């Protein structure tokens, strides 16, 4: 099932130029594949010093995971949950820049594990069959909602 940019913008917190995804190419219960084609634009919102560094691919991956969360919630008949990218690890970068990518950047994300409050994803960005970046990301769900304090760390009175 392909979904376009208008659908994506209406289901994740990023819109306008900060929505970095153009299409959902396919998705299943535990995985998704999205396309991003704006990396060569001179006015890309993450471009700095005349270039778009490869580390900006983490934001493409994060938005891909957000779309997966929105699709999973819709499939389950529930509301999408806010997520916060809590960390990335085992990140490998195989290029220096994203704006050198010869074709659309394709992001594949696979949910490896999770519970009611977290999700662990593996992601990979590629272009024209070449891997640009891969790694893992931890997402904390509903991070903006207040949570009970388990340990009181306030100073003694």
BELHU-V242096 format. One record per helix or strand. SS is the DSSP state (H for helix, E for strand). FROM is the first residue (numbers start at 1). LEN is the number of residues. If there is no record, write none. Layout:
# BELHU-V242096
SS | FROM | LEN
SS | FROM | LEN
This chain:
# BELHU-V242096
E | 3 | 2
H | 5 | 5
H | 16 | 3
E | 23 | 5
E | 31 | 6
E | 48 | 1
E | 51 | 1
E | 53 | 1
H | 54 | 23
E | 83 | 11
E | 97 | 1
E | 105 | 10
E | 118 | 10
E | 130 | 12
